[in-house]
Amino acid sequence: MKWVVLHIFVSSLFLAFLLIPAGRLDWPAAYVCVLPMAAGWVWAGYRLHRDNPILFARRGNELEGTPAWDYRLVALLKASVLAMLVLAGLDAGREARPLQWPFALGGTLLYLVGLRIFVASQQANPFFESMVRHQTEFAHKLVDRGPYARVRHPGYTGFLLVFSAIACVLESTWAAGALLAVWLCFLVRIHWEEAFLREHLEGYADYQKRVRSRLIPGIY
């Protein structure tokens, strides 16, 4: 149950990074943003723990073979997400805002779709670790089933929908600015990760030819 406590702790930090910069507790959008997220990530963790406990354990550990650039890029990504929360809080702190239901419902829908895609990606890919590396000790091989038959990085698609949902629910143009940095981090990571996989993972170059889309079918 440690992972449940960890998810709740991280969600509490998310809420703190929103409310403290805002300097107020009467911000309904912050709670609408974080509480479903907390429940969703607990559910996603439960599904992974149930379906693939070995992968679940690996995602929490630092394993050999990750290139140095990925550590730096993930650190930048985390900083960008943190900036998005803080900027949204500062933006909201300027005035008391009632909850805007069209943005709340639209963001919640984005979040649910993104979470579902993320979980489906974990289910389809037994090598869905949190860092880029060639998992030779687990007989790493190409995965092209499930959502990977439509796009090459469906897990990233799910993540980006979730992060986009945050800016939508919070209705913050400041957060939207930081969201651009989050997208940029993922786009750079895709470029570098695919170069890494072409070099280390058998059949990846052919897979790129078969599945043309990286994130969004028929678009990118």
C-alpha positions in Angstrom: 0.0 0.0 0.0 3.0 2.3 0.0 2.2 3.4 -3.6 -1.2 4.5 -2.5 0.3 6.7 0.2 2.8 8.0 -2.3 0.2 9.0 -4.9 -1.9 10.7 -2.2 1.3 12.6 -1.0 2.1 13.7 -4.5 -1.4 14.9 -5.1 -1.3 16.8 -1.8 1.9 18.5 -3.1 0.1 19.4 -6.3 -2.7 21.0 -4.3 -0.1 22.9 -2.1 1.7 24.2 -5.2 -1.6 25.6 -6.4 -3.0 27.0 -3.2 0.1 28.5 -1.6 1.0 30.7 -4.6 -2.6 31.7 -4.9 -2.6 32.7 -1.2 -6.2 31.5 -0.8 -8.1 28.3 -0.1 -11.4 29.4 -1.8 -10.4 28.3 -5.2 -12.8 25.6 -6.4 -10.9 24.8 -9.6 -7.8 23.7 -7.7 -9.8 21.0 -5.9 -11.7 20.0 -9.1 -8.3 19.7 -10.7 -6.4 17.7 -8.1 -9.0 15.4 -6.4 -10.0 13.5 -9.6 -6.3 13.3 -10.5 -5.5 11.7 -7.2 -8.2 9.1 -7.6 -7.2 8.5 -11.2 -3.5 7.9 -10.5 -4.4 5.5 -7.6 -6.5 3.6 -10.0 -3.8 3.6 -12.7 -1.2 2.4 -10.1 -3.6 -0.4 -8.9 -4.1 -1.6 -12.5 -0.4 -1.7 -13.2 0.3 -3.4 -9.8 -2.4 -6.0 -10.6 -1.5 -6.6 -14.3 2.3 -6.4 -14.2 3.8 -6.2 -10.7 7.3 -6.6 -12.0 7.0 -3.6 -14.2 5.3 -1.7 -11.4 8.4 -2.3 -9.2 10.8 -1.3 -12.0 9.1 2.0 -12.5 10.0 3.1 -9.0 13.7 2.2 -9.3 16.7 3.7 -11.1 18.1 1.1 -13.4 21.3 1.0 -15.5 21.4 2.0 -19.1 19.5 5.3 -19.1 21.4 7.9 -21.1 22.4 11.1 -19.3 20.3 13.3 -21.5 17.1 11.6 -20.3 17.8 12.4 -16.7 18.3 16.1 -17.6 15.2 16.1 -19.8 13.0 14.5 -17.2 14.3 17.0 -14.6 13.3 19.8 -16.9 9.9 18.3 -17.5 9.2 18.1 -13.8 10.3 21.7 -13.4 8.0 22.7 -16.2 5.0 20.9 -14.5 5.9 22.6 -11.2 6.0 26.0 -13.0 2.6 25.3 -14.5 1.1 24.8 -11.1 2.8 27.7 -9.4 2.0 30.1 -12.3 -1.7 29.0 -12.2 -1.7 29.7 -8.5 -0.2 33.1 -8.9 -2.7 33.8 -11.7 -5.7 32.8 -9.6 -4.5 34.7 -6.6 -5.2 38.0 -8.3 -9.0 37.5 -7.9 -11.5 35.1 -6.5 -12.7 33.1 -9.4 -16.0 31.0 -9.5 -15.7 27.6 -11.1 -16.3 27.8 -14.8 -18.1 24.6 -15.6 -17.4 24.4 -19.3 -13.7 24.5 -18.6 -14.0 22.1 -15.6 -16.0 19.6 -17.6 -13.8 19.9 -20.7 -10.6 19.5 -18.6 -12.1 16.5 -16.8 -12.9 14.9 -20.1 -9.4 15.5 -21.3 -8.0 14.0 -18.1 -10.1 10.9 -18.3 -9.3 10.3 -21.9 -5.6 10.8 -21.2 -5.6 8.6 -18.2 -7.3 5.8 -20.2 -4.8 6.0 -23.0 -1.9 5.9 -20.5 -3.3 2.8 -18.7 -3.9 1.1 -22.0 -0.3 1.8 -23.0 1.0 0.3 -19.8 -1.2 -2.8 -20.3 0.0 -3.3 -23.9 3.7 -2.6 -23.2 5.5 -4.8 -20.6 8.6 -2.5 -21.0 6.8 0.7 -20.1 9.5 2.0 -17.7 9.7 5.7 -16.7 13.1 6.3 -18.2 14.5 5.6 -21.6 16.9 2.6 -21.8 17.5 -0.7 -23.6 16.1 -3.3 -21.2 18.4 -6.2 -22.1 17.9 -8.0 -18.8 14.2 -8.3 -19.6 14.6 -9.4 -23.3 13.4 -6.0 -24.5 11.6 -6.3 -27.8 9.4 -4.1 -30.0 5.7 -3.7 -29.0 3.3 -2.8 -31.8 -0.1 -4.0 -30.4 -2.9 -2.1 -28.7 -2.5 1.7 -28.9 1.1 1.1 -30.3 -0.5 0.0 -33.5 -1.8 3.5 -34.1 0.9 5.8 -32.6 4.4 5.1 -31.5 4.2 6.9 -28.2 0.7 6.5 -26.8 1.8 6.8 -23.2 3.1 10.3 -24.0 -0.2 11.1 -25.7 -1.9 10.2 -22.4 0.5 12.3 -20.3 0.1 15.3 -22.5 -3.7 15.2 -22.4 -3.5 15.0 -18.6 -1.2 18.0 -18.4 -3.3 19.9 -20.8 -6.4 19.1 -18.7 -4.7 20.9 -15.8 -4.4 24.2 -17.6 -8.0 23.8 -18.9 -9.6 23.2 -15.5 -7.6 25.9 -13.9 -8.6 28.3 -16.7 -5.1 29.9 -16.5 -3.3 31.5 -19.5 -0.2 31.6 -17.3 -0.4 27.9 -16.8 -1.0 27.5 -20.6 2.4 29.2 -21.2 4.2 26.7 -19.0 2.3 23.9 -20.7 4.1 24.8 -23.9 7.4 24.0 -22.1 5.9 20.6 -21.1 4.9 19.8 -24.7 8.4 20.9 -25.9 10.1 18.5 -23.4 8.0 15.6 -24.7 8.7 16.5 -28.4 12.4 16.7 -27.7 12.3 13.4 -25.8 10.5 11.7 -28.6 13.1 12.8 -31.1 16.0 11.7 -28.9 14.3 8.5 -27.7 13.6 7.4 -31.3 17.2 7.8 -32.3 18.2 5.7 -29.2 15.7 3.0 -30.1 16.7 2.8 -33.8 20.2 2.1 -32.6 19.4 -0.3 -29.8 16.0 -2.0 -30.4 15.7 -4.5 -33.3 13.0 -3.7 -35.8 12.3 -0.1 -34.6 13.2 1.5 -37.9 10.7 -0.7 -39.7 8.1 0.0 -37.0 8.6 3.8 -37.7 7.8 3.1 -41.4 4.7 1.1 -40.6 3.3 3.4 -37.9 3.8 6.9 -39.1 2.2 8.9 -36.3 4.1 9.7 -33.1 1.4 11.1 -30.8 -1.9 11.8 -32.8 -3.1 9.4 -35.5 -2.9 11.1 -38.9 -1.6 14.4 -37.5 1.8 14.0 -35.8 
